[in-house]
Amino acid sequence: SGYFGCRTLDGKFEPEKFKQQAALPQIKMIEIKLSQGAKPGHGGILPKDKITKEIAEIRGVSMDVDCISPATHSAFSNPIEMMHFIQQLRELSNGKPVGFKLCIGQPWQFMSIVKAMLLTKITPDFIVVDGSEGGTGAAPIELIDHMGTPLREGLLFVNNTLIGAGLRSQIKIGASGKIISAFDIASTMAMGADWVNSARGFMFAVGCIQAQSCHTNQCPVGVATQNKERQKALDVPSKADRVFSFQKNTLKALAEMIAAAGLQHPAEIKAHHLAQRINDREIKNYAQLHFWMKDGELLSCENKDEENFYFRMWNLATAEHF
C-alpha cells in the first residue's frame, strides 16, 4: 500500500516507475498486499531510526520521518477498481503474473472481490491466503492474537468460493501463516493450496529468537536491525548453511511423506488423505469433516439456500464495495 520503489513523493502509485522496476529480470511476479495475517487492517511503520540512505533510495522515502505503509490502498477503493488496477499492473509489467495477498476478515468482503472478477472478466493469476497465525514482532499484540481468520479456515473458504464461482481453474492459491514443517506443507496443500510460503522456519534457522523487537532497531541477534554493531551478532556464512540445511531437510521430509502416502507429487495430496480424531470413538478424514463446494455452484440461482453459509455470504456481497 506504500508503493515503495514505484511511488510519488506523497505516496501515490507511479505507473512509469513501476514499469521500470517490473521490467527487471529478477522480478518474477507482482503481489498486491491487501492485508497481513499478523496485523490485518493495520498497515505498517518503519521508524526513521531504521531508515538508511540505501533504504530511502530504494523505497523512495525520506530519512527524516517515519515511513508509513497505509492500512488501505490509494490506487483503488472498491473491488471493481481493484480488478482494473490488477489489469493495469499486468500491462505495465508486460504480462508478468499479478495477484494479491490477504488475511480473510468478513467473508462477504472476499466474495465481493470475486463478484468483481466475474463482472469485469479480469482475474488475478494468484491469491495468497495469509492466516492470522502469521507473525511479525512489529505488530500490536491485540491484532496478533485476535484479528483475522486462521489459515486453514481462510484457505478452505477461498478455495470453496473460487470453485463455487467457477474461477478456481484460472487462479492459483498460495498459503502462508506459521508453516514450518513438512506436515504443515502437506496438510495445507490438502486443504486446497497450490503452494505455500514459509518464513518462520527460515527465521529460526537464521537465528531469530522471537524477541519481538523488530521495529526498535535493537534486535538482539542481528536479524532485524540496521545497526552495524548489532548486525555482527549474525554470522552470515554459518547461518547460510543452516538455512540451506533447513530447506533441504524439510523438502526431504515432505518427499518421504508423499511417498509413504503412495503419491508422486505434493499436488496429489487431497482432503481425504488427512484424518482427524473427533472423539474417543470416531475418526474422520477432511473430505468428510468439511463442506466442499461444487464447480459453479454459487452461480446457480435455484440453489441459493439461505441456510447455507456460502450462499448467505454470497448474497451479502457486492462488486461495488468491499
Secondary structure, DSSP 8 states (H G I E B T S, - for coil): ---TTSB-TTS-B-HHHHHHHHTSTT---EEEES--TTSTTT-EEE-GGG--HHHHHHHT--SSS-EEE-SS-SS-SSHHHHHHHHHHHHHHTTS--EEEEE---SHHHHHHHHHHHHHHT---SEEEEE-TT---TTS-HHHHHHSS--HHHHHHHHHHHHHHTT-GGG-EEEEESS--SHHHHHHHHHTT-SEEE--HHHHHHHT----S-GGGT--TTSSS---HHHHTTS-HHHHHHHHHHHHHHHHHHHHHHHHHTT-SSGGG--GGG-EEEEETTEEEEHHHHS----TTGGG-GGG--TTSHHHHHHHH-BTTB-
